[in-house]
C-alpha cells in the first residue's frame, strides 16, 4: 500500500485527545486523556493505539492533520509569552479602552476584562498614516531605537506591532519589524498588516497581540511534535486545521497561530457538513459537545456559516462582548461552557449552575477517581443511568457511581435538600436548557426556524444529550454519524486545503472604481493561492470572492458572495443588486435613498471538495438485537424507564430500536428518548426520529 493513502487526524481537546486513522476509507480511532504539560505525549500514545488496531507501523502514515485547543487555552488562561505591543503615539490604550460598549448594560458593578497586555508592556512611536493610506507623520528609524532598547532590557520574548491604518499602508510596521529582527533576532515579531489587515483598530490590535502572545508557545509545541514524530519513525508532512474550516501548513501555523484558535470546533463543523452533503440536507444544526464545551453551528446548503470576527475567553456568563475579539476568518458558532467535564454548583440564589469551569482531564469528574471531588455533567449522566461504568471509553476508564453520588449530594443536594438522583436530574436539565436556549438565540439572530432543521450530533458527550435537546427545540430528526465520539478529528480528514486573504479598502458605490477593485481582488487571490500551494502543489484551486457591505451610517457590514465573473468584471449595479438581495433576506426590506459602502474584500482559495456519494436511506424493517436492559432516567417523563441496550457494532442496516434505548460504542453513548426511535442507515448513521 502507498504510504500516502494512510492519513491521521488528531484533535487535542480540553479533556480528551482524539486520534483517527483513515486507511482505504476505513476509520480506526481512539480517545486518550489529554496531557496538559506535554500535549504531544497523548498524540504519540493515541497514534500507537490506532496503528496497532489497524495493523500498520507508525512510519506507514503518509499525512497528519492536527487541530488543537492549545492556542485558545493559552489565551483563556493567560499563559502566553512575555509580549510587548508597539503602536502609534496616542493609541497606547486602545486594547484597554475597547469599544466603550457595555455588554451588560444593567449591571452597575460591571468590570471589563483586563487587556491581554498591561499598560507598561505597551510602547508607542511617533508616526501617523491617515484613512487613505497617506503618510501624515513619517517614521524616523532613529525613533524606533529607544523603544527597541526598552524591549531588549525588559527581556520580551515576542512583539506585536499594530499601527493606525497600517492595513492600507504597512510600510511603518515593516520598518519597525526590520529593526527588531536586526537588533533582536531571537524575539518573535507579528505585524497587524499581515495577521489581520482590516479596519477597526481595537479588533486588529487585539488580534495581532493574541498572535504574538501565543506565537512562541505554538512554535515550541509544533517543533517538539515534529521531533517526537520523527523519533517514532514518522516523517510525513504535518498540517494544521485553521478556524476557517481549511488546512494550512505547519510553517504558516507557526507564523499565524491565532488562526488555530477554534481549529477543533471548525473540524467538527466540516464533519457535519460532509454528513449533510451525503444526506442531501440543506438545513443542519451541528451540535458538538466534548469534555469542556459544547458548540452549535448552523449549516446551510452543506456549508457552515462563516464570520470574520469572533470572541475568545468570554468572562461574563459567556455573554457576547465580554471576551477578546479576534479578527480572522472563522466558522461562526456559539460556544457554551457545557461539556462532560463542566462543574456544577449552587449559587447565592439557590439555583443550580453548570460551567464554565471544567474538571478537564486532570483531575476530571469525580467518577474518574483521579482526585476530583466536585460533580461534573458526566457524574450526573452516570447517576441517571446514561453511562455504563464498566464500558466508558471502551472500558479504558472505570467509573465510580458512588463517587458521583457523593459529589452531587455534597455540592448540590445538601444545599437544595435533594437526593443524588434529583440533583443529577437538575444538573442535566440545566445543561440541556442552557444549550437549547443558546441554539434558539443563535437561530433567531440568523432569522432561522430550527423546526425545519436536522441535528447532527458528535463529540463524546453530544449523543448523550442530543435527543433531549431535540425535544426542547422541536427538532424532529437527529443523525449520529459513525465515529461521532471523534467527529472533529474525522472532520480534519474531510477538510480542503484553504486560506482566506482579507483586506480593508473603503469604497462607496457612488465612487466605484472597477480597475482598483480588480487589481485588489487579483492581489488577494494570488496571496491566498500562494498559501494553499505551500500545502498542495498539484490540485486545482478554486477561488471564492466575498465583499462586506453596509448602508452609509451603519456600524457593521453583511457578507456578500460574488461569482468570479462578478469579481473580475466589477459593476456597481451588480454589487448593489447583490447587496439589496441579501439585505432584504436578512432584514425584510432595503433602505432607499442611502449610499452603500464596501469595507472589506475577501478571497478564499481552496482545493475542490472530494465528490460525495448520496446515501440511499433505509426505512425501518426489523428490530435491533437487544444486548440487555438498563434503567435510564427520561427527563421528559421525570422518571426512570426500562431501556433496551443495543451494541452499535451489531446494529444492522434498517434495524430499529424504539426509545427509551441506549446505543453503546467505545467512544460515546447514544440515548434515544421515549418519544423517539432509532434506525441504522446504510452508512452506519443512527437516524433518530419522532415515533410515527
C-alpha positions in Angstrom: 0.0 0.0 0.0 1.2 3.5 -0.8 2.1 5.3 2.4 0.4 8.5 1.3 -3.0 6.8 1.3 -2.9 6.4 5.1 -3.9 9.6 6.9 -4.2 10.5 10.6 -6.4 13.2 12.2 -5.6 14.4 15.7 -7.8 16.7 17.8 -6.5 17.9 21.2 -9.4 18.8 23.4 -9.7 20.1 27.0 -10.3 16.6 28.3 -9.6 14.0 25.6 -7.2 13.8 22.7 -8.9 12.1 19.7 -6.8 10.2 17.2 -8.3 8.9 13.9 -6.6 6.7 11.3 -8.1 6.5 7.8 -7.0 3.7 5.5 -8.8 2.9 2.3 -11.9 4.7 3.6 -11.9 2.6 6.8 -11.7 4.6 10.1 -9.8 3.4 13.2 -10.0 5.7 16.3 -9.2 6.1 19.9 -9.6 8.6 22.8 -6.8 9.2 25.3 -6.7 11.7 28.2 -5.1 15.0 27.2 -1.6 15.5 28.7 -1.5 19.2 29.6 2.2 19.5 30.4 3.3 17.9 27.1 0.3 17.5 24.7 2.4 15.6 22.2 2.6 12.7 24.7 -1.1 12.0 24.2 -0.7 12.2 20.4 2.1 9.6 20.5 0.0 7.3 22.8 -3.0 7.6 20.6 -1.0 7.1 17.4 0.4 3.8 18.7 -3.1 2.6 19.7 -4.7 3.3 16.3 -1.7 1.8 14.4 -1.9 -1.3 16.5 -5.6 -1.6 15.8 -5.1 -1.1 12.1 -2.1 -3.4 11.9 0.3 -0.9 10.5 3.6 0.7 11.6 3.7 4.4 12.6 6.1 5.0 9.7 3.4 4.0 7.2 1.4 7.2 8.0 1.5 9.4 4.9 -0.2 12.6 6.2 -1.2 14.0 9.6 -3.8 16.8 10.1 -3.9 18.3 13.5 -6.3 20.6 15.4 -5.8 21.8 18.9 -7.2 23.9 21.7 -3.7 24.9 22.9 -3.9 28.4 21.3 -7.4 29.0 22.8 -6.4 27.7 26.2 -3.3 29.9 26.3 -5.4 33.0 25.7 -8.0 31.9 28.3 -5.5 31.0 31.0 -3.2 34.0 30.2 -0.1 31.8 30.0 1.5 33.0 26.7 4.9 34.6 26.1 6.1 37.8 27.6 4.8 40.1 24.9 5.2 43.8 24.1 2.9 46.0 21.8 4.3 48.8 19.7 1.7 51.2 18.4 1.1 54.7 17.2 1.7 57.5 19.7 -1.6 58.4 21.3 -3.1 54.9 20.8 -1.4 53.1 23.6 -4.6 52.3 25.4 -6.8 51.1 22.5 -6.8 47.5 23.7 -7.8 48.6 27.2 -10.5 51.1 26.2 -12.1 48.5 23.9 -15.1 50.0 22.1 -16.5 51.5 25.3 -19.7 49.5 24.9 -21.3 47.8 27.9 -22.0 44.1 27.2 -24.3 44.0 30.3 -25.9 47.5 30.5 -27.9 46.9 33.7 -25.0 45.6 35.8 -23.9 48.5 37.9 -20.8 46.6 39.1 -19.7 45.7 35.6 -16.0 45.0 35.3 -14.4 45.0 31.9 -12.0 42.1 31.2 -8.3 43.1 31.6 -6.4 43.5 28.3 -4.0 40.8 27.3 -1.1 43.2 27.9 -0.9 45.6 30.8 0.0 49.3 30.1 3.6 49.0 31.0 4.1 46.4 28.2 2.7 48.8 25.5 5.0 51.2 23.7 4.5 54.0 21.2 6.3 55.5 18.3 5.6 59.0 16.7 4.1 58.2 13.3 0.7 58.5 11.5 -0.9 57.2 8.4 -4.4 58.5 7.5 -7.5 56.7 6.4 -6.5 56.9 2.8 -3.1 55.3 3.5 -1.2 58.5 3.1 1.7 59.2 5.5 1.0 62.2 7.6 3.8 61.9 10.1 6.9 60.0 8.7 8.5 57.4 11.0 12.2 58.1 11.6 14.2 54.9 12.1 16.1 56.7 14.9 12.9 57.0 16.9 12.4 53.2 16.8 15.8 52.5 18.5 14.8 53.8 22.1 11.7 51.5 22.0 13.8 48.5 20.9 16.3 49.3 23.7 13.4 49.2 26.3 12.2 45.9 24.9 15.7 44.4 25.0 16.2 45.5 28.6 12.8 44.1 29.7 13.5 40.7 28.1 10.4 40.4 26.0 10.0 37.1 24.0 7.6 38.4 21.5 6.5 41.7 20.0 3.2 42.7 18.4 3.2 45.8 16.0 -0.1 47.5 15.4 -0.2 51.0 13.9 -3.2 53.1 12.9 -4.4 52.4 9.3 -1.5 50.1 8.6 -3.9 47.8 6.7 -3.8 50.4 3.9 0.0 51.2 4.2 2.1 48.7 6.0 5.5 50.5 5.4 5.9 51.8 9.0 5.1 48.4 10.6 7.5 46.7 8.2 10.2 49.3 9.1 9.8 48.5 12.9 9.8 44.7 12.2 13.1 45.1 10.2 14.8 47.0 13.1 13.6 44.4 15.6 14.8 41.5 13.5 18.2 43.1 13.1 18.6 44.1 16.8 16.8 41.2 18.5 16.8 38.2 16.1 15.7 35.8 18.9 12.4 37.7 19.5 9.2 36.7 17.7 7.5 39.5 15.7 3.9 39.8 14.5 2.6 42.8 12.4 -1.1 43.6 12.1 -0.9 44.3 8.4 -0.1 40.6 7.9 -2.0 39.0 10.7 -5.3 40.9 10.2 -5.2 43.7 7.6 -8.7 45.0 8.4 -10.2 48.2 9.7 -11.3 48.7 13.3 -8.1 49.2 15.4 -9.4 47.5 18.6 -10.1 44.2 16.9 -6.9 44.5 14.7 -4.6 45.4 17.6 -6.2 42.7 19.8 -5.7 40.1 17.1 -2.0 40.9 16.5 -1.4 40.9 20.2 -3.0 37.5 20.6 -0.9 36.2 17.7 2.3 37.4 19.3 1.2 36.2 22.7 0.9 32.6 21.6 3.5 32.5 18.8 6.5 31.3 20.9 4.3 28.7 22.7 2.9 27.3 19.5 6.2 27.3 17.7 7.8 25.4 20.5 4.9 22.9 20.6 4.9 22.3 16.9 8.7 21.9 16.8 8.5 19.3 19.7 5.7 17.5 17.9 7.7 17.2 14.7 10.7 15.9 16.6 8.7 13.4 18.6 7.0 12.0 15.5 10.4 11.7 13.6 11.8 9.8 16.6 8.9 7.4 16.2 9.7 6.9 12.5 7.0 9.2 11.2 8.5 11.6 8.6 5.3 12.6 6.7 4.1 16.2 6.4 2.0 17.7 9.2 -0.8 20.1 8.5 -2.9 22.2 10.9 -6.7 22.8 10.8 -7.4 26.5 10.9 -10.5 28.2 12.3 -11.9 29.0 8.9 -12.5 25.3 8.1 -9.5 24.5 6.0 -6.0 23.2 6.3 -2.7 25.1 6.4 1.0 24.1 6.5 2.8 23.8 9.8 5.1 26.7 8.8 2.1 29.0 8.3 0.6 27.8 11.5 3.7 28.7 13.4 3.7 32.2 11.8 0.0 32.9 12.3 -1.0 30.7 15.3 -4.0 32.9 16.0 -5.7 31.2 13.0 -5.6 28.0 15.0 -8.0 29.4 17.6 -11.2 27.3 17.3 -9.5 24.8 15.0 -11.0 21.8 16.7 -14.6 23.0 16.6 -14.1 24.0 12.9 -13.2 20.4 12.2 -16.5 19.4 13.7 -18.4 21.7 11.5 -16.7 20.4 8.4 -17.6 16.8 9.6 -21.2 17.8 10.0 -21.3 19.5 6.5 -19.9 16.3 5.0 -22.7 14.3 6.5 -25.2 16.9 5.4 -24.0 16.5 1.8 -24.3 12.7 1.9 -27.9 13.0 3.0 -28.8 16.0 0.8 -29.7 18.1 3.8 -29.8 21.9 3.3 -30.6 22.9 6.8 -28.5 21.3 9.6 -27.8 22.2 13.2 -24.4 20.9 14.1 -24.1 20.0 17.8 -20.6 19.2 19.1 -20.3 18.5 22.8 -17.0 17.3 24.3 -15.5 17.3 27.7 -15.1 21.0 28.2 -17.5 22.9 25.9 -20.5 22.5 23.6 -20.6 24.2 20.1 -23.6 24.9 18.0 -23.3 25.8 14.3 -25.8 26.5 11.5 -25.0 24.7 8.2 -27.0 25.8 5.1 -26.6 24.2 1.7 -23.9 21.9 3.2 -21.7 24.9 4.0 -21.0 26.1 7.6 -21.8 29.8 8.3 -18.6 31.9 8.5 -17.6 35.1 10.1 -14.5 37.3 10.2 -14.7 38.3 13.9 -15.3 36.1 16.9 -14.6 36.2 20.7 -12.5 34.0 22.8 -12.2 33.9 26.6 -15.5 35.5 27.5 -15.6 36.4 31.1 -19.2 37.2 31.8 -21.5 34.2 31.6 -20.4 33.6 28.1 -22.0 36.9 27.1 -21.3 38.5 23.7 -18.9 41.4 24.1 -17.2 40.2 27.3 -14.3 38.4 25.5 -11.3 39.2 23.4 -12.3 39.8 19.8 -10.2 38.0 17.2 -10.5 39.3 13.6 -9.7 36.3 11.4 -11.8 34.1 9.1 -13.7 31.7 11.3 -16.7 29.3 11.1 -19.4 31.0 13.0 -20.6 29.0 16.0 -21.9 29.5 19.5 -19.8 28.1 22.3 -21.4 27.2 25.7 -19.4 26.2 28.8 -21.3 22.9 29.0 -19.2 19.8 28.4 -19.0 16.5 30.1 -16.4 17.9 32.5 -18.3 21.1 33.3 -18.7 21.5 37.0 -22.0 22.1 38.8 -22.6 24.2 41.9 -25.4 26.1 43.6 -25.2 29.9 43.5 -26.2 32.5 46.0 -29.8 32.5 44.8 -30.1 28.7 45.4 -30.0 27.9 41.7 -28.1 25.1 40.0 -25.3 26.5 37.8 -23.1 24.4 35.4 -19.8 25.7 34.0 -17.9 27.4 32.6 -15.3 25.9 34.9 -14.4 22.4 33.8 -12.7 19.4 35.5 -10.8 18.7 32.3 -8.8 15.5 32.3 -6.8 16.5 35.4 -8.4 15.6 37.8 -11.5 15.0 35.7 -15.1 14.4 37.0 -15.5 12.8 40.4 -16.4 9.4 38.9 -13.0 9.2 37.2 -11.4 8.5 40.6 -8.4 10.8 39.8 -8.9 13.2 42.7 -12.0 15.2 41.5 -14.5 15.9 44.3 -16.9 18.3 42.6 -19.7 17.0 40.4 -19.5 17.3 36.6 -22.1 16.7 33.9 -20.5 13.2 33.4 -21.3 12.5 37.1 -24.9 13.4 36.5 -25.1 11.3 33.4 -23.7 8.3 35.2 -26.2 8.6 38.1 -29.1 8.9 35.6 -28.1 5.6 34.0 -26.9 7.1 30.7 -23.4 5.7 31.1 -22.1 2.2 31.6 -19.5 2.5 34.4 -17.6 -0.6 33.1 -17.7 0.4 29.4 -16.7 4.1 29.4 -14.1 4.9 26.7 -14.2 1.3 25.6 -13.5 0.1 29.2 -10.3 2.1 29.5 -11.7 4.3 32.3 -13.6 2.7 35.2 -16.3 5.0 36.5 -17.5 5.1 40.2 -21.2 5.8 40.6 -20.7 6.1 44.4 -18.2 8.9 43.9 -20.6 10.7 41.5 -23.5 10.4 44.0 -21.3 11.7 46.9 -20.1 14.7 44.8 -23.7 15.6 43.7 -25.1 15.4 47.2 -22.2 17.4 48.6 -22.2 20.2 46.1 -25.9 20.3 45.1 -28.1 18.0 47.1 -27.2 19.4 50.6 -27.8 23.0 49.6 -31.2 22.2 48.0 -32.3 19.2 50.1 -32.1 16.8 47.2 -31.1 13.1 46.9 -28.4 12.3 44.4 -30.8 11.4 41.5 -32.8 14.6 41.9 -29.6 16.6 42.0 -28.4 14.8 38.8 -31.7 15.5 37.1 -31.4 19.2 38.0 -27.8 19.4 36.7 -28.6 17.6 33.4 -31.7 19.8 32.8 -29.8 23.0 33.4 -27.1 21.9 30.9 -29.7 20.9 28.3 -31.7 24.1 28.7 -28.6 26.2 28.5 -27.6 24.6 25.2 -31.2 24.8 23.9 -31.5 28.4 24.8 -28.2 29.2 23.1 -29.4 27.4 19.9 -32.7 29.4 20.0 -30.9 32.7 20.3 -28.4 31.8 17.5 -31.2 30.8 15.2 -33.2 34.0 15.9 -30.2 36.2 15.3 -29.8 34.5 11.9 -33.6 34.5 11.0 -33.9 30.7 11.1 -36.6 28.4 12.3 -35.0 25.4 14.0 -38.0 23.2 13.5 -37.0 23.0 9.8 -33.5 21.7 10.7 -31.9 18.3 11.2 -29.5 18.0 14.1 -26.2 16.2 13.5 -24.6 15.3 16.9 -21.0 14.4 17.6 -18.3 14.7 20.2 -18.0 12.4 23.2 -20.9 13.9 25.2 -23.3 15.1 22.4 -25.1 11.8 21.7 -26.0 11.6 25.4 -27.8 14.9 25.3 -28.9 15.4 21.7 -32.2 13.5 22.0 -33.3 15.7 24.9 -32.1 18.8 23.1 -34.2 17.9 20.0 -37.3 17.6 22.3 -36.6 21.1 23.7 -36.0 22.7 20.3 -38.8 20.9 18.4 -36.2 19.3 16.0 -37.7 16.1 14.6 -34.7 14.4 13.1 -31.3 13.6 14.7 -28.3 12.0 13.0 -25.5 10.5 14.9 -22.8 9.5 12.4 -20.2 6.7 12.7 -17.2 7.9 14.7 -19.3 10.6 16.4 -17.1 10.5 19.5 -14.1 11.6 17.4 -16.1 13.7 14.9 -13.8 16.7 14.8 -10.7 14.6 14.1 -12.6 12.9 11.2 -13.6 16.4 10.0 -9.9 17.2 9.7 -9.6 14.5 7.1 -12.5 15.9 5.1 -11.4 19.5 5.1 -9.8 21.1 2.0 -6.5 22.9 1.9 -7.6 26.6 2.0 -6.6 30.1 3.0 -8.6 33.3 3.1 -7.0 36.6 2.4 -8.7 39.8 3.6 -8.1 43.5 3.1 -9.9 46.6 4.2 -10.2 49.2 1.4 -13.1 51.6 2.0 -15.2 52.5 -1.1 -18.7 53.9 -1.7 -20.7 52.6 -4.7 -21.1 56.3 -5.7 -17.3 56.4 -6.2 -17.0 52.9 -7.6 -13.5 52.2 -9.1 -13.6 48.9 -11.2 -9.8 49.0 -12.0 -8.9 49.4 -8.4 -11.3 46.6 -7.3 -10.0 44.2 -10.0 -6.4 44.8 -9.0 -7.1 44.3 -5.3 -9.0 41.1 -5.8 -6.3 39.7 -8.1 -3.7 40.5 -5.4 -5.8 38.8 -2.7 -6.3 35.8 -5.0 -2.6 35.5 -5.6 -1.9 35.8 -1.8 -4.5 33.2 -0.8 -3.4 30.8 -3.7 0.2 31.1 -2.6 -0.6 29.9 0.9 -2.5 26.9 -0.4 0.3 26.0 -2.8 2.6 25.5 0.2 0.4 22.6 1.2 -0.7 21.2 -2.2 1.4 21.8 -5.3 -0.8 19.9 -7.8 -4.5 20.1 -7.1 -6.7 22.7 -8.9 -7.6 25.7 -6.7 -11.0 27.3 -6.6 -11.4 31.0 -5.6 -14.3 32.3 -3.6 -14.9 36.0 -3.6 -16.7 37.9 -0.8 -17.2 41.6 0.0 -18.6 43.2 3.2 -21.1 45.9 2.5 -23.4 48.2 4.5 -25.5 51.4 4.1 -23.7 54.6 4.9 -24.1 55.4 8.6 -24.4 51.8 9.7 -21.8 50.3 12.1 -21.5 46.8 10.7 -21.5 45.0 7.4 -23.0 41.9 5.9 -21.0 39.5 3.7 -22.0 39.4 0.0 -20.9 36.4 -2.1 -19.7 37.1 -5.7 -19.0 34.8 -8.6 -15.6 35.0 -10.2 -17.0 36.9 -13.2 -18.7 39.4 -10.9 -15.5 39.9 -9.0 -13.2 40.1 -12.0 -15.5 42.3 -14.0 -16.8 44.6 -11.3 -20.0 46.5 -11.9 -21.6 48.9 -9.4 -25.2 47.9 -10.4 -24.4 44.2 -9.8 -22.8 44.9 -6.4 -25.9 47.0 -5.4 -28.3 44.3 -6.6 -26.5 41.5 -4.7 -26.3 43.7 -1.5 -30.0 44.5 -1.6 -31.0 40.9 -2.2 -29.1 39.7 0.9 -30.0 42.7 3.0 -33.7 42.1 2.2 -33.4 38.4 3.1 -31.9 39.3 6.5 -33.9 42.4 7.4 -37.1 42.3 5.4 -36.6 45.3 3.1 -33.8 47.5 1.6 -33.3 51.1 2.7 -34.0 53.6 0.0 -32.0 56.8 -0.5 -28.8 55.8 1.2 -25.4 55.3 -0.4 -23.8 51.8 0.0 -20.3 51.2 1.3 -17.8 48.4 0.9 -15.3 48.0 3.8 -13.6 44.6 3.5 -12.7 42.5 0.5 -12.0 38.7 0.8 -10.8 35.9 -1.4 -10.7 32.3 -0.2 -8.5 29.9 -2.1 -9.5 26.2 -1.7 -8.9 22.9 -3.2 -12.1 21.3 -4.5 -14.1 19.1 -2.1 -14.0 15.4 -2.9 -17.1 14.1 -4.6 -19.7 12.9 -2.1 -22.0 9.9 -2.8 -25.6 10.4 -1.7 -26.9 7.9 0.8 -29.8 5.8 -0.2 -31.7 5.9 3.0 -33.3 2.8 4.6 -36.7 2.6 6.3 -37.3 0.6 9.5 -37.6 -3.1 8.7 -36.8 -5.2 11.8 -36.0 -4.7 15.5 -32.4 -4.3 16.5 -30.7 -7.1 18.6 -31.1 -6.2 22.3 -27.9 -6.8 24.3 -29.5 -6.2 27.7 -31.9 -3.8 29.5 -30.9 -1.0 31.9 -32.8 1.6 33.8 -32.3 5.1 32.4 -33.8 8.4 33.6 -36.0 10.0 30.9 -36.2 13.8 31.7 -39.4 14.2 29.6 -41.2 11.7 31.8 -39.4 12.8 35.0 -38.8 9.1 36.0 -36.6 6.1 35.3 -37.7 3.9 32.4 -36.6 0.4 31.3 -34.3 0.9 28.2 -33.1 -1.6 25.7 -29.3 -1.7 25.4 -28.1 -2.1 21.8 -24.5 -2.6 20.7 -23.8 -0.2 17.8 -21.4 -2.6 16.2 -24.2 -5.1 15.9 -26.9 -2.6 14.8 -27.8 -3.8 11.3 -28.9 -1.6 8.4 -32.7 -0.9 8.5 -32.9 -2.3 12.0 -34.8 -0.1 14.5 -34.7 0.5 18.3 -37.7 2.2 19.9 -37.0 4.5 22.8 -36.2 4.5 25.5 -33.0 2.9 24.3 -29.2 3.1 24.8 -26.9 2.5 21.9 -23.4 1.7 23.0 -20.0 2.2 21.4 -16.4 2.7 22.6 -16.2 6.5 22.3 -19.7 7.7 23.1 -23.3 6.5 24.0 -26.5 7.4 22.2 -29.6 8.0 24.4 -32.9 7.5 22.5 -35.7 9.2 24.5 -39.1 7.6 24.9 -40.5 9.9 22.3 -38.2 8.7 19.6 -37.0 5.7 17.7 -33.6 5.0 16.1 -32.9 3.4 12.7 -29.5 2.4 11.3 -28.8 3.8 7.9 -26.5 2.1 5.2 -23.5 4.3 6.1 -23.8 3.5 9.8 -25.6 6.7 10.8 -28.1 6.3 13.6 -31.2 8.1 12.5 -33.3 9.2 15.5 -36.8 10.4 14.6 -40.1 11.1 16.4 -42.1 7.9 16.8 -44.6 7.6 14.0 
